[in-house]
Each structure stands twice: as structure tokens, then as C-alpha cells.
Amino acid sequence: MNMDLLVLWDSMQGFARGIVYMLAFMSVYSLGIAGAKWWRIRKSMKQTAKFAPEFARFLQEDQLDQAIALAEKNKVSHVARVLGEALTEIKPLIRNKAAVGAGDINSAERAVERQMLILLSELKRGLGVIATVGATAPFVGLLGTVAGIVNSFMGMAAGGAGGLAGISAGIAEALITTGFGLVVAIPAVWLYNYFQTKIENLTVEMMYTSKEFIDFLIKNVGAELGRSIFTKEFQAQKATQSGHSTGA
């Protein structure tokens, strides 16, 4: 016997139809969030693929002004946003490179960390909805099934009919909500795991590039001064410690 969904829908009671409407809303809502998130991550990765080589070239050529302009232009890229925040932090000091010191580099590193936290919060926004749909949709469908089976047995008792044939239609009507709940939940779980993996990969990219950029600032900002500043600070600290040790 073929399953006719229209016949089952016509035979459903009001509560079972309400469950189907709720599951349909959950499915559309979660898929809408997933579609928007997929589009944003795709644009971010696509823009990052164009941004990263050009940004690296500007750094190798010591063209920090062009690197700042490029980062500000590519705000969709997750890497550009993180690196652009560090550049913005030290932008006023770039033209006076002798003033760039360890404290300024530390400020840039903290700016990177703040921007990463903000960006990760944005990327994870909506994942809770997808996870909730994946976890609760089967139970919502089961609620409709339980109510349908109860109605089926109550109708059988009231009508005095017995046997499996008397309740098979009611049970089929009840089980359809559980099936619909699983249809809603399975894609939601897949999508949640997919986006979790994508966000973890983006996090690794942001951390790696930000650490590389901070290392670049330490070694190269201010040409030879950029390196000598930290050397002088280290030597001054070492001389101070040696003086204290000799005095002791």
C-alpha cells in the first residue's frame, strides 16, 4: 500500500497539524540561518584568498600604508579584520617608527585578540538555534506521535472496535510526525557540525596569521630601529639585573 501524505494530512487532528506547522517553522528558520552563515563564510574565505598574498607582498616590501589600506578595504575577510585591527592600533606610530616599542606591539597583540573574540562571536551567532533544532525536533515529532496514539486508542475504546485494523490508520497518522521530526533534525545536526568545523578552521587561520604578523612587527617595524629597540630594551634590563647582582 502506497503512503498518501495528503490523505494522512486530511485525517490529522488539530494537535498533530500544529506539531507539523511547528516543525516546518523550525526547519525553515534553521535552514535560513544556515544559508546566511554559509554565504558569509564563503565570501570571507574567497576574499581572504585574494587578500592574503597581496598583504604579504606589502609587508615584504615594507609598504605598511598600503597594507593598512588593503586591510580596511577587505572587511569581509576574517583575516583582514584581525590584522587590520593590529595595524590600526599602531597606525599613528608608523610614520614615527622610532617611537614604536614593546608596549605598542603588546597593544597591537591585544587588539588582535579583542577582534578575534568579536569575530568568533559573530561567526557563532545562530549556531545555537541550529543545534536546538537538531536536538529537539525528534522530541517535538514524538510529542505529536504520542498524542496521536492516545487519540487512536481513545477512539477505538469509544467505538468498541478491536484489532490492529481498527487502529492502524490512527497509528500511521501519529507516526508521521516523528518521521517529520527526524527529517527536520538530521540536516540541522549535519549543518551544525559542518559550521563548527568551518569556524574552527577559520580560528586556526586567524591565530596563525596574527601570530605571524606580530612576529613581523617585532622584527621589522622601523627597519633596523625596529629590531634595535627591543635589543636595547633587553640589554637595559640585563644591565640593570647585572648591576643589582654586583651590588648584592
C-alpha positions, 0 to 999 in steps of 0.5 A, spaced: 500 500 500 502 506 497 503 512 503 498 518 501 501 524 505 495 528 503 490 523 505 494 522 512 494 530 512 486 530 511 485 525 517 490 529 522 487 532 528 488 539 530 494 537 535 498 533 530 497 539 524 500 544 529 506 539 531 507 539 523 506 547 522 511 547 528 516 543 525 516 546 518 517 553 522 523 550 525 526 547 519 525 553 515 528 558 520 534 553 521 535 552 514 535 560 513 540 561 518 544 556 515 544 559 508 546 566 511 552 563 515 554 559 509 554 565 504 558 569 509 563 564 510 564 563 503 565 570 501 570 571 507 574 565 505 574 567 497 576 574 499 581 572 504 584 568 498 585 574 494 587 578 500 592 574 503 598 574 498 597 581 496 598 583 504 604 579 504 607 582 498 606 589 502 609 587 508 615 584 504 616 590 501 615 594 507 609 598 504 605 598 511 600 604 508 598 600 503 597 594 507 593 598 512 589 600 506 588 593 503 586 591 510 580 596 511 578 595 504 577 587 505 572 587 511 569 581 509 575 577 510 576 574 517 583 575 516 583 582 514 579 584 520 584 581 525 590 584 522 587 590 520 585 591 527 593 590 529 595 595 524 590 600 526 592 600 533 599 602 531 597 606 525 599 613 528 606 610 530 608 608 523 610 614 520 614 615 527 617 608 527 622 610 532 617 611 537 614 604 536 616 599 542 614 593 546 608 596 549 605 598 542 606 591 539 603 588 546 597 593 544 597 591 537 597 583 540 591 585 544 587 588 539 588 582 535 585 578 540 579 583 542 577 582 534 578 575 534 573 574 540 568 579 536 569 575 530 568 568 533 562 571 536 559 573 530 561 567 526 557 563 532 551 567 532 545 562 530 549 556 531 545 555 537 538 555 534 541 550 529 543 545 534 536 546 538 533 544 532 537 538 531 536 536 538 529 537 539 525 536 533 525 528 534 522 530 541 517 535 538 515 529 532 514 524 538 510 529 542 505 529 536 506 521 535 504 520 542 498 524 542 496 521 536 496 514 539 492 516 545 487 519 540 487 512 536 486 508 542 481 513 545 477 512 539 477 505 538 475 504 546 469 509 544 467 505 538 468 498 541 472 496 535 478 491 536 484 489 532 490 492 529 485 494 523 481 498 527 487 502 529 492 502 524 490 508 520 490 512 527 497 509 528 500 511 521 497 518 522 501 519 529 507 516 526 508 521 521 510 526 525 516 523 528 518 521 521 517 529 520 521 530 526 527 526 524 527 529 517 527 536 520 533 534 525 538 530 521 540 536 516 540 541 522 545 536 526 549 535 519 549 543 518 551 544 525 557 540 525 559 542 518 559 550 521 563 548 527 568 545 523 568 551 518 569 556 524 574 552 527 578 552 521 577 559 520 580 560 528 586 556 526 587 561 520 586 567 524 591 565 530 596 563 525 596 569 521 596 574 527 601 570 530 605 571 524 604 578 523 606 580 530 612 576 529 613 581 523 612 587 527 617 585 532 622 584 527 621 589 522 617 595 524 622 601 523 627 597 519 633 596 523 630 601 529 625 596 529 629 590 531 634 595 535 629 597 540 627 591 543 635 589 543 636 595 547 630 594 551 633 587 553 640 589 554 637 595 559 634 590 563 640 585 563 644 591 565 640 593 570 639 585 573 647 585 572 648 591 576 643 589 582 647 582 582 654 586 583 651 590 588 648 584 592 
